Amino acid sequence: MAPAKHDVVSIADLAPALPAILARADAMKRARHHGDLSRTRPGTNLAMIFEKASTRTRTSFEVAMQDLGGHALYMSSHDLQLGRGETIGDTARVLSRYVDAIAYRAYRSADMRALADAASVPVINALDDREHPCQIVADLLTLFERWRGRFAGRSVAYIGDGNNVLNSLLLGAAIVGLNIVAATPKAYRPPADIVRAAEGWAKRTGSTVRLTESPAEAATGADALYTDVWVSMGDEGEKAAREAAFQGYQVNAALVALASPDVWVLHDLPAHRGQEITDDVMDGPRAAIWDQAENRLHAQKAILEHLLPATPSRGH
């Protein structure tokens, strides 16, 4: 009997393996920098369905699979029969006969869940409107490197929109025992069920989860500051309202000065310079943003290795 498949629809799906995945990603990164590409999953195939544009997600998944000895197939939803009315479930069933895993970048979390429910191979959330788990594994890896793997007693402050990135960050931080405080306007707070789930993990790991409307309160003493765009893909119709609501939520030199002297600044990119973050901070000595972008590759390699079989099976 085949073992049950393991999806990563939420970053919580990686618990309790997340600390080990971070350690493995760190080791893979150091090995790659010395020329070892860790071809531990030869002959495996990853289908990548993308409904939204991508720079880092697509590139990092394709390179990750190549490093592991496998192959990635990029599929725009407009080029598939999905674009002509085939159901998500039928697409998942067919692809499961060809590949060993599916990465899906979707507009709707309901579609992500439908694909995962129908597929017989692991499904990886490459972003939807509820979570962005692979991004947060890369973010935690960036801090793991700087703090030598020790999250206990550290804190990250998120400043901005209560979006999919914050949802995964709340859960991921709590799972690894990192204190988190999120500063958002009241109308843009993260969903209550995500907050409750994060608080549940925090109780287990001895960390804390806190919400505020004050960027200054969140930033004070923080070991890391994190921000994201104010208008995400799919929210363009709310551009004017969002830009008005987020005035005062910019990560700038004044906000960084409230944090720990050793603070690291994170942004998942792409950035709207001069809006949610200033040039001097983004290009400054406390920014870890470019390592964070690189770490999408190493984090996803570790996730793929965790999910993919060492010896691929061609029978489903």
Secondary structure as GFF3:
##gff-version 3
##sequence-region A 1 316
A	DSSP	three_ten_helix	11	14	.	.	.	ID=ss1
A	DSSP	alpha_helix	18	33	.	.	.	ID=ss2
A	DSSP	beta_strand	45	50	.	.	.	ID=ss3
A	DSSP	alpha_helix	56	68	.	.	.	ID=ss4
A	DSSP	beta_strand	71	76	.	.	.	ID=ss5
A	DSSP	three_ten_helix	77	79	.	.	.	ID=ss6
A	DSSP	three_ten_helix	81	84	.	.	.	ID=ss7
A	DSSP	alpha_helix	88	95	.	.	.	ID=ss8
A	DSSP	beta_strand	101	105	.	.	.	ID=ss9
A	DSSP	alpha_helix	109	118	.	.	.	ID=ss10
A	DSSP	beta_strand	123	125	.	.	.	ID=ss11
A	DSSP	alpha_helix	133	146	.	.	.	ID=ss12
A	DSSP	beta_strand	155	159	.	.	.	ID=ss13
A	DSSP	alpha_helix	164	176	.	.	.	ID=ss14
A	DSSP	beta_strand	179	183	.	.	.	ID=ss15
A	DSSP	three_ten_helix	186	188	.	.	.	ID=ss16
A	DSSP	alpha_helix	192	205	.	.	.	ID=ss17
A	DSSP	beta_strand	209	212	.	.	.	ID=ss18
A	DSSP	alpha_helix	215	219	.	.	.	ID=ss19
A	DSSP	beta_strand	224	227	.	.	.	ID=ss20
A	DSSP	three_ten_helix	236	238	.	.	.	ID=ss21
A	DSSP	alpha_helix	239	245	.	.	.	ID=ss22
A	DSSP	alpha_helix	253	258	.	.	.	ID=ss23
A	DSSP	beta_strand	264	267	.	.	.	ID=ss24
A	DSSP	alpha_helix	279	282	.	.	.	ID=ss25
A	DSSP	alpha_helix	289	307	.	.	.	ID=ss26
###
